[in-house]
Amino acid sequence: MDIRLSWDLFILVFLVIIVSYSLIIGKDNTLKVIIGTYVAAIAADAGGNIFGQYFAGSPFFMNILKMASVGNEYEAIILVKVLVFVAMVILFAVRGAFDVSTSSDNSKIVHLMLSLIYSVMSAGLILSVILAFVSGISLVGGGELESTGNILGDLAEKSKMIGFIVNNAYMLFALPAVSFLLHSLYTKQD
């Protein structure tokens, strides 16, 4: 058996893990993860930019870069953004001080389908945010859209899944919020 490690395999495993976890925790908690992901994305991006603004170039920071084998300040800022983002998503999922409660659907099939749809959207949102950070685009401060093609272009050519995520990042970012809003309009108020 010839198993080749690739970006498509990595993305597929990542998707399966997030979808499985989301199905285990249920629809309402998956929506909580989605909301936490939006908050974490903005906070991690701003935090990474602050980190880069105040600590990049300092002698202490440069020594840490050498010890951590990080190539340059730009890569360190990306690493900080991704680490803060992942940590915040986990903390929001586990300890977030807010609850999401949607209507209990009459049909088990509808409930299962909504859970599956939100699970896939959660995975797409998390992946698109991480790839946006890796590409160098700042959600808070903007960025050059052309840089995405330059930085992720090589990976997108090697991986059809990364190409899909890069080409549809705006949709993957907006769709969970729009779906949640539409579901909220459907939900009966107590």
Backbone as a printed PyTorch tensor [residue, N CA C, xyz], in Angstrom:
tensor([[[  0.8500,  -1.1690,   0.0000],
         [  0.0000,   0.0000,   0.0000],
         [  0.8960,   1.2320,   0.0000]],

        [[  0.6560,   2.1140,  -0.9260],
         [  1.4640,   3.3220,  -1.0660],
         [  0.6690,   4.5160,  -0.5540]],

        [[  1.0350,   5.0090,   0.6230],
         [  0.3500,   6.1680,   1.2040],
         [  1.2550,   7.3740,   1.0350]],

        [[  0.7560,   8.3820,   0.3630],
         [  1.5230,   9.6010,   0.1450],
         [  0.9170,  10.7220,   0.9730]],

        [[  1.7620,  11.3260,   1.7830],
         [  1.3010,  12.4610,   2.5620],
         [  1.1820,  13.6570,   1.6340]],

        [[  0.0600,  14.3440,   1.7300],
         [ -0.1780,  15.5010,   0.8790],
         [ -1.0200,  16.5070,   1.6410]],

        [[ -1.1180,  17.6980,   1.0640],
         [ -1.9650,  18.7220,   1.6750],
         [ -3.4280,  18.3110,   1.6180]],

        [[ -3.8370,  17.6180,   0.5430],
         [ -5.2200,  17.1560,   0.4580],
         [ -5.5430,  16.1900,   1.5910]],

        [[ -4.6050,  15.3010,   1.8970],
         [ -4.8040,  14.3630,   2.9970],
         [ -4.8960,  15.1100,   4.3280]],

        [[ -4.0200,  16.0830,   4.5190],
         [ -4.0460,  16.8860,   5.7440],
         [ -5.3830,  17.6040,   5.8880]],

        [[ -5.8380,  18.2530,   4.8230],
         [ -7.1190,  18.9780,   4.8460],
         [ -8.2650,  18.0030,   5.1090]],

        [[ -8.2470,  16.8550,   4.4610],
         [ -9.3080,  15.8660,   4.6340],
         [ -9.3640,  15.3620,   6.0770]],

        [[ -8.2130,  15.0630,   6.6690],
         [ -8.1730,  14.6130,   8.0620],
         [ -8.6780,  15.7180,   8.9830]],

        [[ -8.2430,  16.9550,   8.7300],
         [ -8.6860,  18.0950,   9.5190],
         [-10.2060,  18.2530,   9.4330]],

        [[-10.7640,  18.1510,   8.2180],
         [-12.2160,  18.2510,   8.0340],
         [-12.9520,  17.1390,   8.7790]],

        [[-12.4520,  15.9300,   8.6770],
         [-13.1080,  14.8000,   9.3400],
         [-13.1000,  14.9900,  10.8520]],

        [[-11.9880,  15.4560,  11.3920],
         [-11.9060,  15.6730,  12.8380],
         [-12.8970,  16.7450,  13.2830]],

        [[-12.9410,  17.8740,  12.5760],
         [-13.8490,  18.9580,  12.9750],
         [-15.3060,  18.5410,  12.7930]],

        [[-15.6300,  17.8900,  11.6760],
         [-17.0110,  17.4570,  11.4520],
         [-17.4150,  16.4260,  12.4960]],

        [[-16.5380,  15.4760,  12.7970],
         [-16.8490,  14.4630,  13.8120],
         [-17.0780,  15.1060,  15.1720]],

        [[-16.1820,  15.9930,  15.5560],
         [-16.3270,  16.6820,  16.8430],
         [-17.6360,  17.4740,  16.8770]],

        [[-17.9410,  18.1620,  15.7860],
         [-19.1630,  18.9600,  15.7400],
         [-20.4080,  18.0970,  15.8370]],

        [[-20.3880,  16.9380,  15.2030],
         [-21.5410,  16.0400,  15.3090],
         [-21.6810,  15.4870,  16.7260]],

        [[-20.5620,  15.2720,  17.3970],
         [-20.6050,  14.7710,  18.7750],
         [-21.1920,  15.8180,  19.7170]],

        [[-20.7830,  17.0910,  19.5550],
         [-21.2440,  18.1160,  20.4980],
         [-22.6390,  18.6360,  20.1610]],

        [[-23.1270,  18.3920,  18.9540],
         [-24.4840,  18.7760,  18.6000],
         [-24.5720,  20.1250,  17.9070]],

        [[-25.7470,  20.3790,  17.3740],
         [-25.9910,  21.5700,  16.5630],
         [-25.7970,  22.8680,  17.3440]],

        [[-26.3630,  22.9680,  18.5270],
         [-26.2690,  24.2200,  19.2820],
         [-24.8240,  24.5320,  19.6880]],

        [[-24.0960,  23.5150,  20.1270],
         [-22.7000,  23.7530,  20.4900],
         [-21.8260,  24.0090,  19.2610]],

        [[-22.1890,  23.4380,  18.1290],
         [-21.4600,  23.7440,  16.8930],
         [-21.6770,  25.2020,  16.5170]],

        [[-22.8930,  25.6970,  16.7000],
         [-23.1450,  27.1180,  16.4570],
         [-22.3480,  27.9840,  17.4240]],

        [[-22.1880,  27.5150,  18.6430],
         [-21.3560,  28.2180,  19.6200],
         [-19.9020,  28.2600,  19.1430]],

        [[-19.4220,  27.1610,  18.5770],
         [-18.0630,  27.1170,  18.0240],
         [-17.9350,  28.0830,  16.8510]],

        [[-18.9500,  28.1430,  16.0020],
         [-18.9070,  29.0520,  14.8450],
         [-18.8330,  30.5020,  15.3190]],

        [[-19.6650,  30.8720,  16.2770],
         [-19.6290,  32.2400,  16.8010],
         [-18.2830,  32.5070,  17.4640]],

        [[-17.7930,  31.5570,  18.2370],
         [-16.4770,  31.6980,  18.8580],
         [-15.3650,  31.8040,  17.8260]],

        [[-15.5180,  31.1320,  16.6950],
         [-14.5190,  31.1980,  15.6240],
         [-14.4500,  32.6030,  15.0360]],

        [[-15.5990,  33.2260,  14.8220],
         [-15.5930,  34.6060,  14.3120],
         [-14.8910,  35.5440,  15.2960]],

        [[-15.2310,  35.4250,  16.5610],
         [-14.6180,  36.2890,  17.5750],
         [-13.1220,  36.0030,  17.6700]],

        [[-12.7560,  34.7230,  17.6820],
         [-11.3430,  34.3410,  17.7800],
         [-10.5490,  34.8180,  16.5660]],

        [[-11.1510,  34.7730,  15.3800],
         [-10.4500,  35.2060,  14.1660],
         [-10.0820,  36.6840,  14.2410]],

        [[-11.0330,  37.4950,  14.6510],
         [-10.7720,  38.9350,  14.7430],
         [ -9.7600,  39.2190,  15.8570]],

        [[ -9.9400,  38.5870,  17.0160],
         [ -9.0340,  38.8310,  18.1450],
         [ -7.6220,  38.3330,  17.8550]],

        [[ -7.4850,  37.1620,  17.2360],
         [ -6.1550,  36.6230,  16.9290],
         [ -5.4590,  37.4740,  15.8760]],

        [[ -6.2090,  37.9480,  14.9000],
         [ -5.6180,  38.8030,  13.8700],
         [ -5.1290,  40.1130,  14.4740]],

        [[ -5.9710,  40.7220,  15.2820],
         [ -5.5630,  41.9780,  15.9290],
         [ -4.4040,  41.7400,  16.8890]],

        [[ -4.4670,  40.6600,  17.6610],
         [ -3.3860,  40.3440,  18.5910],
         [ -2.0690,  40.0770,  17.8810]],

        [[ -2.1220,  39.3650,  16.7710],
         [ -0.9090,  39.1130,  15.9930],
         [ -0.3240,  40.3830,  15.4160]],

        [[ -1.2040,  41.2780,  14.9600],
         [ -0.7290,  42.5620,  14.4310],
         [ -0.1050,  43.4220,  15.5320]],

        [[ -0.7130,  43.4110,  16.7100],
         [ -0.1350,  44.1420,  17.8570],
         [  1.2130,  43.5390,  18.2260]],

        [[  1.2680,  42.2180,  18.2570],
         [  2.5220,  41.5240,  18.5510],
         [  3.6110,  41.9510,  17.5630]],

        [[  3.2640,  41.9570,  16.2820],
         [  4.2360,  42.3540,  15.2630],
         [  4.6490,  43.8080,  15.3710]],

        [[  3.7080,  44.6670,  15.7440],
         [  3.9890,  46.1000,  15.8320],
         [  4.9210,  46.4240,  17.0020]],

        [[  4.7190,  45.7660,  18.1290],
         [  5.4710,  46.1400,  19.3200],
         [  6.6880,  45.2670,  19.6130]],

        [[  6.6810,  44.0270,  19.1270],
         [  7.7750,  43.1330,  19.4930],
         [  8.7010,  42.7790,  18.3350]],

        [[  8.2330,  42.9190,  17.1030],
         [  9.0770,  42.5750,  15.9550],
         [ 10.2810,  43.5080,  15.9070]],

        [[ 11.4320,  42.9400,  15.7110],
         [ 12.6450,  43.7350,  15.6100],
         [ 13.3850,  43.9230,  16.9120]],

        [[ 12.7630,  43.6050,  18.0350],
         [ 13.4580,  43.7660,  19.3170],
         [ 14.5000,  42.6500,  19.4590]],

        [[ 15.5980,  42.9260,  20.1280],
         [ 16.6400,  41.9020,  20.2990],
         [ 16.1310,  40.6430,  21.0000]],

        [[ 15.2920,  40.8250,  22.0130],
         [ 14.7260,  39.6810,  22.7230],
         [ 13.9050,  38.8090,  21.7700]],

        [[ 13.0800,  39.4530,  20.9580],
         [ 12.2330,  38.7500,  19.9990],
         [ 13.0820,  38.0280,  18.9590]],

        [[ 14.1410,  38.6600,  18.4910],
         [ 15.0050,  38.0420,  17.4870],
         [ 15.6950,  36.7950,  18.0550]],

        [[ 16.0680,  36.8180,  19.3280],
         [ 16.6700,  35.6400,  19.9630],
         [ 15.6610,  34.4990,  20.0640]],

        [[ 14.4150,  34.8320,  20.3740],
         [ 13.3690,  33.8080,  20.4480],
         [ 13.1440,  33.1980,  19.0640]],

        [[ 13.1770,  34.0240,  18.0260],
         [ 13.0210,  33.5110,  16.6590],
         [ 14.1110,  32.5000,  16.3250]],

        [[ 15.3400,  32.8220,  16.7060],
         [ 16.4490,  31.9030,  16.4380],
         [ 16.2700,  30.5970,  17.1990]],

        [[ 15.8680,  30.6740,  18.4630],
         [ 15.6830,  29.4580,  19.2710],
         [ 14.5170,  28.6170,  18.7440]],

        [[ 13.4720,  29.2560,  18.2650],
         [ 12.2890,  28.5390,  17.7870],
         [ 12.4230,  28.0950,  16.3340]],

        [[ 13.5290,  28.4260,  15.7010],
         [ 13.7810,  28.0770,  14.2960],
         [ 12.7120,  28.6350,  13.3600]],

        [[ 12.2260,  29.8150,  13.6720],
         [ 11.2800,  30.5080,  12.8040],
         [ 12.0930,  31.4030,  11.8770]],

        [[ 11.7630,  31.3580,  10.5890],
         [ 12.5850,  32.0240,   9.5880],
         [ 12.7270,  33.5210,   9.7370]],

        [[ 11.6150,  34.2150,   9.9510],
         [ 11.6680,  35.6710,  10.0300],
         [ 10.4920,  36.2020,  10.8400]],

        [[ 10.4320,  37.5170,  10.9760],
         [  9.3710,  38.1550,  11.7660],
         [  7.9940,  37.8840,  11.1850]],

        [[  7.8970,  37.8810,   9.8740],
         [  6.6190,  37.6470,   9.1960],
         [  6.0660,  36.2690,   9.5650]],

        [[  6.9070,  35.2430,   9.5180],
         [  6.4750,  33.8920,   9.8770],
         [  6.1080,  33.8050,  11.3550]],

        [[  6.8170,  34.5420,  12.1910],
         [  6.5080,  34.5370,  13.6240],
         [  5.1350,  35.1460,  13.8890]],

        [[  4.8140,  36.2150,  13.1970],
         [  3.5020,  36.8480,  13.3650],
         [  2.3980,  35.8950,  12.9230]],

        [[  2.6160,  35.2010,  11.8090],
         [  1.6370,  34.2180,  11.3360],
         [  1.4730,  33.1060,  12.3620]],

        [[  2.5870,  32.6250,  12.8940],
         [  2.5380,  31.5730,  13.9030],
         [  1.7650,  32.0280,  15.1400]],

        [[  2.0070,  33.2460,  15.5840],
         [  1.2840,  33.7820,  16.7450],
         [ -0.2110,  33.8670,  16.4450]],

        [[ -0.5710,  34.3690,  15.2630],
         [ -1.9920,  34.4760,  14.9020],
         [ -2.6630,  33.1120,  14.9130]],

        [[ -2.0290,  32.1200,  14.3000],
         [ -2.6360,  30.7910,  14.2140],
         [ -2.7430,  30.1590,  15.5990]],

        [[ -1.7020,  30.2620,  16.4060],
         [ -1.7410,  29.6790,  17.7490],
         [ -2.7960,  30.3450,  18.6330]],

        [[ -2.8670,  31.6720,  18.5900],
         [ -3.8800,  32.3840,  19.3840],
         [ -5.2800,  32.0220,  18.8870]],

        [[ -5.4480,  31.9430,  17.5750],
         [ -6.7420,  31.5870,  16.9990],
         [ -7.1890,  30.2030,  17.4630]],

        [[ -6.3300,  29.2180,  17.3240],
         [ -6.6870,  27.8500,  17.7080],
         [ -6.9840,  27.7760,  19.2100]],

        [[ -6.1520,  28.4130,  20.0250],
         [ -6.3780,  28.4040,  21.4690],
         [ -7.7150,  29.0470,  21.8220]],

        [[ -8.0270,  30.1650,  21.1800],
         [ -9.2890,  30.8520,  21.4850],
         [-10.4940,  30.0470,  21.0250]],

        [[-10.4130,  29.3970,  19.8690],
         [-11.5340,  28.5660,  19.4070],
         [-11.7820,  27.4410,  20.3990]],

        [[-10.7150,  26.8100,  20.8570],
         [-10.8630,  25.7300,  21.8350],
         [-11.4610,  26.2600,  23.1340]],

        [[-10.9650,  27.3950,  23.6130],
         [-11.4920,  27.9550,  24.8570],
         [-12.9560,  28.3690,  24.7200]],

        [[-13.3220,  28.9700,  23.5760],
         [-14.7310,  29.3280,  23.3680],
         [-15.5980,  28.0710,  23.3220]],

        [[-15.1020,  27.0080,  22.7000],
         [-15.8880,  25.7770,  22.6000],
         [-16.0790,  25.1260,  23.9560]],

        [[-15.0400,  25.1620,  24.7850],
         [-15.0840,  24.4620,  26.0620],
         [-15.6290,  25.3400,  27.1850]],

        [[-15.2070,  26.5980,  27.2280],
         [-15.5250,  27.4590,  28.3710],
         [-16.2450,  28.7520,  27.9970]],

        [[-16.7260,  28.8770,  26.7730],
         [-17.4030,  30.0990,  26.3600],
         [-18.5830,  30.4100,  27.2630]],

        [[-18.6650,  31.6450,  27.7230],
         [-19.6970,  32.0410,  28.6830],
         [-20.9620,  32.5240,  27.9790]],

        [[-21.3520,  31.8200,  26.9350],
         [-22.6010,  32.1320,  26.2490],
         [-23.1990,  30.8220,  25.7470]],

        [[-24.5070,  30.8310,  25.5720],
         [-25.2110,  29.6360,  25.1120],
         [-25.9570,  29.9490,  23.8280]],

        [[-26.0510,  28.9570,  22.9950],
         [-26.8490,  29.0470,  21.7840],
         [-27.9350,  27.9980,  21.9120]],

        [[-29.1640,  28.4220,  21.7220],
         [-30.2770,  27.4990,  21.8310],
         [-31.2140,  27.7240,  20.6540]],

        [[-31.2740,  26.7320,  19.7790],
         [-32.1740,  26.8190,  18.6410],
         [-33.3780,  25.9310,  18.9050]],

        [[-34.3630,  26.0560,  18.0650],
         [-35.5740,  25.2590,  18.2610],
         [-35.2510,  23.7940,  18.0430]],

        [[-35.9700,  22.9770,  18.7820],
         [-35.8060,  21.5420,  18.5470],
         [-36.6650,  21.1900,  17.3410]],

        [[-35.9980,  20.6780,  16.3360],
         [-36.7100,  20.3520,  15.1120],
         [-37.5750,  19.1180,  15.3330]],

        [[-38.7510,  19.1290,  14.7160],
         [-39.6820,  18.0190,  14.8790],
         [-39.1240,  16.7290,  14.2940]],

        [[-38.4120,  16.8400,  13.2280],
         [-37.9080,  15.6760,  12.5240],
         [-36.4550,  15.4070,  12.8950]],

        [[-36.1620,  14.1660,  13.2000],
         [-34.7790,  13.7780,  13.5080],
         [-33.9020,  13.9200,  12.2700]],

        [[-34.4590,  13.7130,  11.1040],
         [-33.6920,  13.8410,   9.8590],
         [-33.3060,  15.2980,   9.6340]],

        [[-34.2320,  16.2290,   9.8720],
         [-33.9250,  17.6560,   9.7340],
         [-32.8520,  18.0560,  10.7380]],

        [[-32.9780,  17.5830,  11.9680],
         [-31.9830,  17.8840,  12.9980],
         [-30.6030,  17.3550,  12.5950]],

        [[-30.5530,  16.1250,  12.0910],
         [-29.2870,  15.5320,  11.6590],
         [-28.7000,  16.3040,  10.4810]],

        [[-29.5410,  16.6710,   9.5320],
         [-29.0570,  17.4210,   8.3590],
         [-28.5200,  18.7900,   8.7630]],

        [[-29.2210,  19.4940,   9.6510],
         [-28.7320,  20.7910,  10.1210],
         [-27.4200,  20.6380,  10.8850]],

        [[-27.3270,  19.5950,  11.6970],
         [-26.0790,  19.3490,  12.4240],
         [-24.9350,  19.0920,  11.4590]],

        [[-25.1740,  18.3080,  10.4370],
         [-24.1410,  18.0130,   9.4440],
         [-23.7470,  19.2550,   8.6600]],

        [[-24.7330,  20.0480,   8.2600],
         [-24.4550,  21.2830,   7.5040],
         [-23.6330,  22.2450,   8.3470]],

        [[-24.0270,  22.4620,   9.5930],
         [-23.2620,  23.3650,  10.4590],
         [-21.8630,  22.8180,  10.7470]],

        [[-21.7400,  21.5000,  10.8330],
         [-20.4280,  20.8920,  11.0630],
         [-19.4810,  21.1740,   9.9050]],

        [[-19.9670,  20.9910,   8.7040],
         [-19.1400,  21.2490,   7.5160],
         [-18.8150,  22.7400,   7.4070]],

        [[-19.7850,  23.5970,   7.7010],
         [-19.5220,  25.0400,   7.6410],
         [-18.5190,  25.4640,   8.7030]],

        [[-18.5790,  24.8650,   9.8790],
         [-17.6150,  25.1690,  10.9320],
         [-16.2030,  24.8000,  10.4800]],

        [[-16.0580,  23.6200,   9.9000],
         [-14.7480,  23.1800,   9.4120],
         [-14.2400,  24.1100,   8.3040]],

        [[-15.1170,  24.4730,   7.3810],
         [-14.7200,  25.3840,   6.3040],
         [-14.3130,  26.7490,   6.8210]],

        [[-15.0330,  27.2470,   7.8150],
         [-14.7140,  28.5480,   8.4060],
         [-13.3500,  28.5070,   9.0870]],

        [[-13.0990,  27.4940,   9.8800],
         [-11.8250,  27.3960,  10.5860],
         [-10.6690,  27.2710,   9.5960]],

        [[-10.8340,  26.4360,   8.5870],
         [ -9.7730,  26.2900,   7.5780],
         [ -9.5430,  27.5720,   6.7920]],

        [[-10.6120,  28.2670,   6.4230],
         [-10.4390,  29.4990,   5.6470],
         [ -9.7620,  30.5820,   6.4660]],

        [[-10.0500,  30.6550,   7.7600],
         [ -9.3910,  31.6420,   8.6130],
         [ -7.8970,  31.3280,   8.7410]],

        [[ -7.5700,  30.0510,   8.9690],
         [ -6.1620,  29.6810,   9.0850],
         [ -5.4180,  29.9730,   7.7800]],

        [[ -6.0160,  29.6400,   6.6450],
         [ -5.3620,  29.9180,   5.3630],
         [ -5.2670,  31.4220,   5.0950]],

        [[ -6.2400,  32.1860,   5.5650],
         [ -6.1450,  33.6470,   5.4180],
         [ -4.9650,  34.1730,   6.2280]],

        [[ -4.7910,  33.6640,   7.4380],
         [ -3.6430,  34.0850,   8.2510],
         [ -2.3250,  33.6900,   7.5860]],

        [[ -2.2540,  32.4760,   7.0720],
         [ -1.0330,  32.0100,   6.4160],
         [ -0.7270,  32.8390,   5.1720]],

        [[ -1.7690,  33.2820,   4.4920],
         [ -1.5590,  34.0750,   3.2780],
         [ -1.0730,  35.4870,   3.5730]],

        [[ -1.2450,  35.9410,   4.8050],
         [ -0.7950,  37.2780,   5.1600],
         [ -1.8840,  38.3260,   5.1390]],

        [[ -3.0970,  37.9450,   4.7840],
         [ -4.1970,  38.9050,   4.7740],
         [ -4.6490,  39.1430,   6.2090]],

        [[ -4.8270,  40.4000,   6.5600],
         [ -5.3000,  40.7520,   7.8790],
         [ -6.7860,  41.0340,   7.8120]],

        [[ -7.5560,  40.3800,   8.6520],
         [ -8.9990,  40.6050,   8.6830],
         [ -9.3260,  41.9680,   9.2690]],

        [[ -8.4670,  42.4390,  10.1580],
         [ -8.6910,  43.7190,  10.8230],
         [ -8.0970,  44.8650,  10.0110]],

        [[ -6.8590,  44.7020,   9.5800],
         [ -6.1490,  45.7880,   8.9250],
         [ -6.1130,  45.7170,   7.4250]],

        [[ -6.8550,  44.7860,   6.8360],
         [ -6.8350,  44.6490,   5.3920],
         [ -5.6300,  43.8630,   4.9540]],

        [[ -5.2140,  44.1030,   3.7640],
         [ -4.0840,  43.3840,   3.1910],
         [ -4.2490,  43.3480,   1.7020]],

        [[ -3.2130,  42.9430,   1.0450],
         [ -3.2710,  42.8820,  -0.4040],
         [ -3.8520,  41.5460,  -0.8220]],

        [[ -4.9560,  41.5860,  -1.5690],
         [ -5.5760,  40.3540,  -2.0130],
         [ -4.6560,  39.5860,  -2.9530]],

        [[ -3.8040,  40.2880,  -3.6760],
         [ -2.8930,  39.6310,  -4.5960],
         [ -1.9010,  38.7440,  -3.8520]],

        [[ -1.6200,  39.0760,  -2.5940],
         [ -0.6520,  38.2900,  -1.8390],
         [ -1.1550,  36.8730,  -1.5910]],

        [[ -2.4570,  36.6850,  -1.5330],
         [ -2.9880,  35.3480,  -1.3310],
         [ -2.5780,  34.4360,  -2.4700]],

        [[ -2.7320,  34.9220,  -3.6770],
         [ -2.3410,  34.1270,  -4.8380],
         [ -0.8630,  33.8310,  -4.8510]],

        [[ -0.0510,  34.7850,  -4.4540],
         [  1.3920,  34.5740,  -4.4580],
         [  1.8230,  33.5890,  -3.3900]],

        [[  1.2890,  33.7330,  -2.1910],
         [  1.7350,  32.9150,  -1.0690],
         [  1.1150,  31.5220,  -1.1230]],

        [[ -0.1600,  31.4180,  -1.3790],
         [ -0.8270,  30.1240,  -1.3840],
         [ -0.9410,  29.5160,  -2.7730]],

        [[ -0.4850,  30.2360,  -3.7880],
         [ -0.6020,  29.7480,  -5.1580],
         [  0.0610,  28.4090,  -5.3750]],

        [[  1.2490,  28.2420,  -4.8320],
         [  1.9650,  26.9800,  -4.9900],
         [  1.2090,  25.8400,  -4.3220]],

        [[  0.7160,  26.0900,  -3.1030],
         [ -0.0590,  25.0540,  -2.4100],
         [ -1.3730,  24.7720,  -3.1280]],

        [[ -2.0170,  25.8180,  -3.6330],
         [ -3.2950,  25.6390,  -4.3210],
         [ -3.1240,  24.8330,  -5.6010]],

        [[ -1.9670,  24.9570,  -6.2410],
         [ -1.7080,  24.1600,  -7.4380],
         [ -1.4830,  22.6950,  -7.0880]],

        [[ -0.8700,  22.4370,  -5.9360],
         [ -0.5900,  21.0650,  -5.5240],
         [ -1.8010,  20.3980,  -4.8850]],

        [[ -2.6900,  21.1870,  -4.3080],
         [ -3.8210,  20.6400,  -3.5680],
         [ -5.1250,  21.2280,  -4.0950]],

        [[ -5.9940,  20.3630,  -4.5850],
         [ -7.2960,  20.8230,  -5.0680],
         [ -8.1500,  21.3660,  -3.9240]],

        [[ -8.0190,  20.7690,  -2.7410],
         [ -8.8190,  21.2290,  -1.6000],
         [ -8.3810,  22.6130,  -1.1470]],

        [[ -7.0820,  22.8530,  -1.0740],
         [ -6.6140,  24.1890,  -0.7020],
         [ -7.0130,  25.1870,  -1.7740]],

        [[ -6.9350,  24.7890,  -3.0450],
         [ -7.3920,  25.6610,  -4.1250],
         [ -8.8560,  26.0240,  -3.9770]],

        [[ -9.6880,  25.0490,  -3.6270],
         [-11.1110,  25.3130,  -3.4130],
         [-11.3130,  26.2700,  -2.2510]],

        [[-10.6080,  26.0290,  -1.1440],
         [-10.7690,  26.8820,   0.0400],
         [-10.3110,  28.3060,  -0.2580]],

        [[ -9.1780,  28.4530,  -0.9530],
         [ -8.6690,  29.7850,  -1.2910],
         [ -9.6260,  30.5010,  -2.2370]],

        [[-10.1200,  29.7960,  -3.2340],
         [-11.0170,  30.4250,  -4.2130],
         [-12.3860,  30.7600,  -3.6380]],

        [[-12.7820,  30.0670,  -2.5760],
         [-14.1030,  30.2830,  -1.9880],
         [-14.0270,  30.7720,  -0.5460]],

        [[-12.9190,  31.4020,  -0.1700],
         [-12.7190,  31.8180,   1.2210],
         [-13.7900,  32.7920,   1.6880]],

        [[-14.1850,  33.7280,   0.8510],
         [-15.1990,  34.6960,   1.2700],
         [-16.5330,  34.0050,   1.5380]],

        [[-16.8810,  33.0320,   0.6870],
         [-18.1290,  32.3030,   0.8830],
         [-18.0430,  31.4590,   2.1620]],

        [[-16.9130,  30.7880,   2.3630],
         [-16.7500,  29.9650,   3.5600],
         [-16.7720,  30.8110,   4.8280]],

        [[-16.3490,  32.0600,   4.7140],
         [-16.3620,  32.9470,   5.8640],
         [-17.7630,  33.4880,   6.1450]],

        [[-18.5270,  33.7870,   5.1060],
         [-19.8460,  34.4170,   5.2750],
         [-20.9880,  33.4200,   5.4590]],

        [[-20.8960,  32.2640,   4.8470],
         [-22.0100,  31.3170,   4.8310],
         [-22.4850,  30.8690,   6.2170]],

        [[-21.5960,  30.5710,   7.1760],
         [-22.1050,  30.1730,   8.4990],
         [-22.9340,  31.2630,   9.1720]],

        [[-22.5130,  32.5100,   9.0490],
         [-23.2680,  33.6050,   9.6750],
         [-24.6330,  33.7760,   9.0130]],

        [[-24.6660,  33.7140,   7.7000],
         [-25.9390,  33.8590,   6.9670],
         [-26.8660,  32.6900,   7.3040]],

        [[-26.3170,  31.4830,   7.3460],
         [-27.1300,  30.3050,   7.6750],
         [-27.6940,  30.3940,   9.0870]],

        [[-26.8500,  30.8340,  10.0220],
         [-27.3090,  30.9880,  11.4060],
         [-28.4130,  32.0430,  11.4900]],

        [[-28.2710,  33.1360,  10.7650],
         [-29.3040,  34.1670,  10.7470],
         [-30.6140,  33.6120,  10.1800]],

        [[-30.5200,  32.8910,   9.0610],
         [-31.7290,  32.3100,   8.4760],
         [-32.3620,  31.2900,   9.4290]],

        [[-31.5500,  30.4980,  10.0780],
         [-32.0660,  29.5330,  11.0460],
         [-32.7020,  30.2490,  12.2340]],

        [[-32.1240,  31.3870,  12.6340],
         [-32.6980,  32.1610,  13.7310],
         [-34.0590,  32.7260,  13.3580]],

        [[-34.2320,  33.1040,  12.1090],
         [-35.5360,  33.5940,  11.6670],
         [-36.5610,  32.4630,  11.6800]],

        [[-36.1100,  31.2440,  11.4450],
         [-36.9780,  30.0790,  11.4480],
         [-37.3410,  29.6550,  12.8630]],

        [[-36.4340,  29.9000,  13.8180],
         [-36.6300,  29.4640,  15.1820],
         [-37.7400,  30.2830,  15.8560]],

        [[-38.6250,  29.5780,  16.5320],
         [-39.7200,  30.2510,  17.2550],
         [-39.1960,  30.7890,  18.5630]],

        [[-39.5810,  32.0220,  18.8970],
         [-39.1820,  32.6490,  20.1410],
         [-40.1000,  32.1760,  21.2650]],

        [[-39.5280,  31.9650,  22.4450],
         [-40.3470,  31.5400,  23.5960],
         [-41.0020,  32.7190,  24.2540]]])
